[in-house]
Amino acid sequence: MLAPEEPPRAARRPPCCPELAAAAEASDSEESTACGSSRAGTPPERHAPRICFRDPALAEVVEVESWKEHNRFTVEDKARAESEWRSGLLARLQGARGTAEQRSAVEQLEGAVVELAAAGEESGSLAVQRALELAPLLQRVRLIGELHGWVAGLLRSAHGDGVLRTCLQLLPRACGFIAREVDGHAVDCLRLQGGAELLGELLRRLPTAQVAPIKAELLGHLDQLCYHPQGGQVIASLLGCGTRKDQQQTAQIFSEQMEIMDEFPRGVLHDHIRAAPASYQT
């Protein structure tokens, strides 16, 4: 099975609430309050004892932990801020006019593509898809490059499959990594939302050599494709991908498999072969 993955932390994060920002500024100040007992906004010294470390990074960790109980920025606040951030990005991308404005809007996604694509809300996936449409070639390549190593996680997410399909439609020559990461898991993809559609795009868009292992795996499980709700589009893509010779060989494999199949899958494959161009069968 495809292993679940967690998206990386985004490079660009939504702004925190004003209260948290103010508290952070107060904690960084070295000025004392009028009483001289503690810094503005900090708990009294007796509740926050000083600990010295040789490594300044450890001191920062301890200070953050000591502030945890005073932080009023809840999990719900964070989720709401991130939702507003995603919606704002999508709105800006959809409303961008002119090359400069579009490029500026797309730049806001750099470093955050995987997190947006894998978000539970569809606005994140739609923002990435719109950015891919607007981005010039080199910027589009950079955005697609952020997805390397995350195909399995995106397929398991609510809307990530749409981003992968958009990549294949807009710049297939930069998407060989999708085929490599699906290789050996094509049948598993059928069980995932959007998996059948992605397999169809892979077979139609990428060169035969890149999808040969995926095609071989699917041809070994034709019976499963026949029973799958979206299996028909994968079967049609199998018949149509590659050169004319490849198509004829695939049709021949279908015919051989039909001889040992039950009535229902045999009928499904027969209908697809009849609907295919005559050149597939000669």
C-alpha positions in Angstrom: 0.0 0.0 0.0 1.0 3.6 -0.5 2.6 4.8 2.7 0.9 7.9 4.3 2.9 11.0 4.5 2.8 14.3 6.3 3.2 17.5 4.2 6.2 19.7 5.1 5.7 22.9 7.0 5.0 25.8 4.8 7.6 28.5 4.3 4.9 31.2 4.3 2.5 31.0 7.2 -0.7 33.0 7.9 -0.2 35.9 10.3 -0.9 35.2 14.0 -3.5 37.0 15.9 -2.6 40.5 17.2 -2.6 39.4 20.8 0.0 36.8 20.2 2.1 39.2 18.1 2.0 41.8 20.9 2.9 39.2 23.5 5.9 38.1 21.4 7.1 41.7 21.1 6.8 42.2 24.8 8.7 39.1 25.6 11.6 40.2 23.4 12.0 43.6 25.1 14.7 44.0 27.7 13.0 47.0 29.3 11.5 46.5 32.7 8.1 47.6 34.0 7.6 50.5 36.4 7.8 48.1 39.3 11.2 46.8 38.0 10.2 43.2 38.9 9.5 41.8 35.4 9.3 42.6 31.7 6.1 43.9 30.3 3.6 41.1 29.6 5.7 38.3 31.3 4.7 36.4 34.4 6.5 37.3 37.7 10.0 36.0 38.1 9.0 33.7 40.9 6.7 31.8 38.4 9.3 31.8 35.6 12.7 31.0 37.0 15.8 31.7 34.9 17.8 28.7 33.6 21.1 29.2 32.0 22.3 27.1 29.0 25.5 27.1 27.0 23.4 26.5 23.9 21.3 29.6 23.3 18.9 27.5 21.2 18.0 25.5 24.4 17.2 28.6 26.3 14.8 29.6 23.5 13.1 26.3 23.7 12.6 26.6 27.5 11.3 30.1 27.2 8.7 29.0 24.6 7.6 26.1 26.7 7.3 28.4 29.8 4.9 30.6 27.8 2.7 27.8 26.6 0.1 28.3 29.4 -0.1 32.0 28.7 -0.7 31.6 24.9 -4.3 32.4 24.0 -3.8 31.5 20.3 -5.8 28.2 20.4 -5.9 25.3 17.9 -9.2 26.6 16.7 -7.6 30.1 16.1 -4.7 28.5 14.2 -7.1 26.5 12.0 -9.2 29.5 11.3 -6.2 31.7 10.4 -4.9 29.0 8.0 -8.3 28.7 6.4 -8.5 32.5 5.9 -4.9 32.4 4.5 -5.8 29.7 1.9 -9.0 31.5 0.9 -7.1 34.8 0.6 -4.4 33.2 -1.6 -7.1 31.7 -3.9 -9.0 35.0 -4.1 -5.8 36.9 -5.0 -4.9 34.3 -7.7 -8.3 34.4 -9.2 -8.4 38.2 -9.2 -4.8 38.8 -10.5 -4.7 40.9 -13.6 -1.6 41.5 -15.6 1.7 39.6 -15.7 3.3 41.3 -12.8 0.3 40.9 -10.5 -0.1 37.2 -11.4 3.6 36.5 -10.8 3.5 38.2 -7.4 0.4 36.2 -6.5 2.0 32.9 -7.6 5.2 33.7 -5.5 3.1 33.6 -2.4 2.7 29.8 -2.8 6.4 29.0 -3.2 7.5 26.8 -0.3 3.9 25.9 0.6 2.7 23.9 -2.4 2.5 20.5 -0.6 0.7 21.9 2.4 -1.8 23.7 0.3 -2.4 20.8 -2.1 -3.0 18.4 0.8 -5.2 20.7 2.9 -8.6 19.4 3.9 -10.3 22.4 2.4 -10.5 22.5 -1.4 -9.4 26.1 -1.5 -5.8 25.0 -0.9 -5.8 22.6 -3.9 -7.6 25.1 -6.1 -5.1 27.8 -5.2 -2.2 25.5 -6.3 -4.0 24.5 -9.5 -4.7 28.2 -10.4 -1.0 29.1 -9.6 0.2 26.4 -12.0 -2.0 27.8 -14.7 -0.8 31.3 -14.2 2.9 30.6 -13.6 5.5 31.0 -16.4 7.4 28.0 -17.4 10.4 28.2 -14.9 8.2 29.1 -12.0 5.8 26.3 -12.9 8.7 23.8 -12.9 9.7 25.1 -9.4 6.1 24.6 -8.1 5.8 21.1 -9.5 9.3 20.3 -8.1 8.0 20.8 -4.6 5.7 17.8 -5.0 8.6 15.3 -5.5 8.3 12.6 -2.9 4.7 13.5 -1.9 2.6 11.7 -4.5 1.4 9.1 -2.0 0.4 11.6 0.6 -1.4 13.8 -2.0 -3.4 10.8 -3.3 -4.5 10.0 0.3 -5.5 13.6 0.9 -9.0 15.0 0.2 -8.0 17.1 -2.9 -4.4 16.5 -3.7 -5.2 14.2 -6.7 -6.5 17.3 -8.6 -3.2 19.0 -8.2 -1.3 16.0 -9.6 -3.7 15.8 -12.6 -3.3 19.5 -13.3 0.5 19.0 -13.3 0.2 16.2 -15.9 -2.1 18.3 -18.1 0.0 21.5 -18.0 3.6 20.2 -18.1 3.8 16.4 -18.5 7.5 16.4 -19.3 8.2 17.6 -15.7 6.0 14.8 -14.2 8.0 11.7 -14.7 8.4 11.5 -10.9 4.7 10.9 -10.5 5.0 7.7 -12.6 8.0 6.6 -10.6 6.3 7.1 -7.2 3.1 5.3 -8.4 5.2 2.4 -9.9 4.4 -0.8 -8.0 1.3 0.8 -6.4 -1.0 1.2 -9.5 -3.6 -1.2 -8.2 -3.6 0.4 -4.8 -4.3 3.7 -6.5 -7.6 2.3 -7.7 -8.8 2.2 -4.0 -8.0 5.9 -3.5 -10.1 8.9 -4.4 -9.1 10.2 -7.8 -6.7 7.3 -8.2 -8.3 5.9 -11.4 -8.4 9.4 -13.0 -4.7 9.9 -12.2 -3.8 6.5 -13.7 -5.7 7.5 -16.9 -3.8 10.8 -17.1 -0.5 9.1 -16.6 -1.2 6.6 -19.4 -2.3 9.3 -21.8 0.2 12.0 -21.1 3.6 10.4 -20.4 5.9 8.6 -22.8 5.4 4.8 -23.1 8.8 4.1 -21.5 7.9 6.0 -18.3 4.5 4.3 -17.8 5.5 0.8 -19.0 5.7 -0.7 -15.4 2.4 0.9 -14.5 0.8 -0.5 -17.7 2.2 -4.0 -17.0 0.8 -4.0 -13.5 -2.7 -2.9 -14.6 -2.8 -5.5 -17.4 -2.2 -8.1 -14.8 -5.3 -7.0 -12.9 -7.8 -6.4 -15.7 -10.5 -8.2 -13.8 -10.3 -5.6 -11.0 -10.5 -2.8 -13.5 -13.7 -4.3 -15.0 -15.4 -4.2 -11.6 -14.1 -0.8 -10.6 -16.6 2.2 -11.0 -14.0 4.3 -12.8 -12.2 1.3 -14.3 -13.6 1.9 -17.7 -11.5 5.1 -18.3 -8.4 3.3 -17.2 -9.1 0.4 -19.7 -9.7 2.9 -22.4 -6.4 4.6 -21.6 -4.6 1.3 -21.6 -5.9 0.6 -25.1 -5.1 4.1 -26.4 -1.6 4.7 -25.0 1.6 4.2 -26.9 2.3 3.6 -30.6 0.0 1.8 -32.9 2.0 -1.4 -32.3 1.6 -0.9 -28.6 -2.1 -0.5 -29.0 -2.4 -3.7 -31.0 -0.4 -5.6 -28.5 -2.6 -4.4 -25.7 -5.7 -5.4 -27.6 -4.2 -8.8 -28.1 -3.6 -9.2 -24.3 -7.2 -8.2 -23.7 -8.4 -10.9 -26.1 -6.2 -13.5 -24.3 -7.4 -12.5 -20.9 -11.0 -12.6 -22.0 -10.7 -16.4 -22.7 -10.2 -17.1 -19.0 -12.5 -14.5 -17.5 -16.1 -14.7 -16.1 -18.9 -13.4 -18.2 -19.1 -9.9 -16.7 -15.4 -8.8 -17.1 -15.3 -10.5 -20.5 -18.2 -8.4 -21.6 -16.6 -5.2 -20.3 -13.4 -5.8 -22.2 -15.3 -6.9 -25.3 -17.3 -3.6 -25.3 -14.1 -1.6 -25.0 -12.4 -3.4 -27.9 -15.4 -2.9 -30.1 -15.5 0.8 -29.3 -11.7 1.2 -30.0 -10.5 2.3 -33.5 -10.2 -0.6 -35.9 -6.4 0.0 -36.1 -6.1 -1.4 -32.6 -7.3 -4.7 -33.8 -5.4 -5.3 -37.0 
